[in-house]
Amino acid sequence: MYDRMPTLTKAQMTKIHDAAMNILSKVGVAFNEKESLEIFKKNGFKIDGKTVFLSEKDVRGALESAPQRFNLAARNPAKSLQVGDDDFAFVPGYGAPFIITSDGRKRHATMEDYDNFCKLVQTSKYIDMNGFMMVEPSDIPPETAHLDMLLSSIVLCDKPFMGSPVSKEGARDAVEMAALVWGGKDKIKDTPVTVSLINSLSPLQFSEEMAGSLIELARYGQACVLASLAMAGASGLVELAGVLAMQNAEILAGLTL
């Protein structure tokens, strides 16, 4: 898979890394969530309002504490996964509000569509784990939709599944539901059973929902993907190198938290 990717030279990566470190130490990243600021403050980080400043030493220390590999447990132990190094896990897409039917019509997605995707994941020999919000169901209340999607992900598929980082409460719900399956929170604290997608709020911020979810999931040992979805020329710089440096800074700030 790596053979199909155009890779940066070591000098180019160093340049982007140095730029990201400069952003983190001089510009900082804003965390719009009270507990995240308390955590940074407790650990000696420089804070100005909601903006946290991170040194390269802080970032490297955080990265060194993260495992190179981990086991992601499935409800069916035969479908558990190793994640890290050269092991890939293929997962469905995320967040589609619409469905395109076989005759070319576009319509709003429903919970039935989500259930069908769970069944497709279960029967696929190519997809390693179930997703979350593979479509956004329009026919159930948004305040509780994550509960219905999590239930379907667990009941209709016995592969590992993604959690619900829609809010701190949503992340807590994911932990509670996983704990029901695995026999208690103490059973999953040292064994990741979910992976959740945490997005930064470009440029150089984390929302209350995302920072709160990250804290709650980390508290119970659940894995997270840190992602920056900056758009060049809109929520990020126009130049590709600048966007990469900013995205790297946002992701490293989230990982450090």
Steps between C-alpha positions, in 0.01 A plus 500: 500500500785737583637446149201685353549807720722793399717551808682805629877508533654512846593864443141588404360319804748678725396836356131428565578365847700810592221725372244307706715531813530874435120527474447305822753696704430853368139499378348216701178302464170600662307241700138603553441256783553571869642166614756492219638835616511373858697193386752709309534744790550217750783367284682831480406622152495870419140617451360835391119499524402189304825483303754234599865529399699179456873448483668232292604327823133485608394351168781244483429390855136443414582306184744276685222401741279371216533132400636407157239225470188392683238227484147613412260246650188390313181350639604193300859439617589346163446843343717702739766712330859606548541872426833672446826472307414345161161360604206676337134492600254580223189683621185637327455865407369758748226761522307475172164685531360360174447168325518456123256227395564245224289707259706815566268685742643688796312484830563559870647202684293306754572267790408208275785604271739501796385152600558377145854636504566313826382181333719565197802553724422174681495302175796674332833319486676829417381732779667426833279692742166676527469878475299770671272746325556322170190698409322765704147364562243775448202313645609486866567781751858632463537522880477121533601381153844392623336248735305337216808489276717350774236236574483400134880496472519260795199276429517471120875451473749312719811679371667788690307826468548874515379703800283812519707816562202731440545651847648411837167342590493312168849365563394396849199321350731308266712391797189397697360296210834330433527422872164319483638274227837431663381467859585836656718807456789335681506234224559754221723756670817318392350345187381734225173381350413816304677756284351851486565782255605827666510800266675828567314825426725666245671732519681407823211415731318208661128529565344429838342182363819357351733586789246369751456175305876453473543535876216259580618235254862524616383472859361155420785386278315523170691571180457822301592619153605866506412670173521851358256566216631842404407630155780683321403862441198483734573362847871463422779661304495493120843338464517123551809518722330755724185288530710194590689693768175631650333159489803340659493760780129438567539121504805513728316732741211255518733204550678685778168557681 
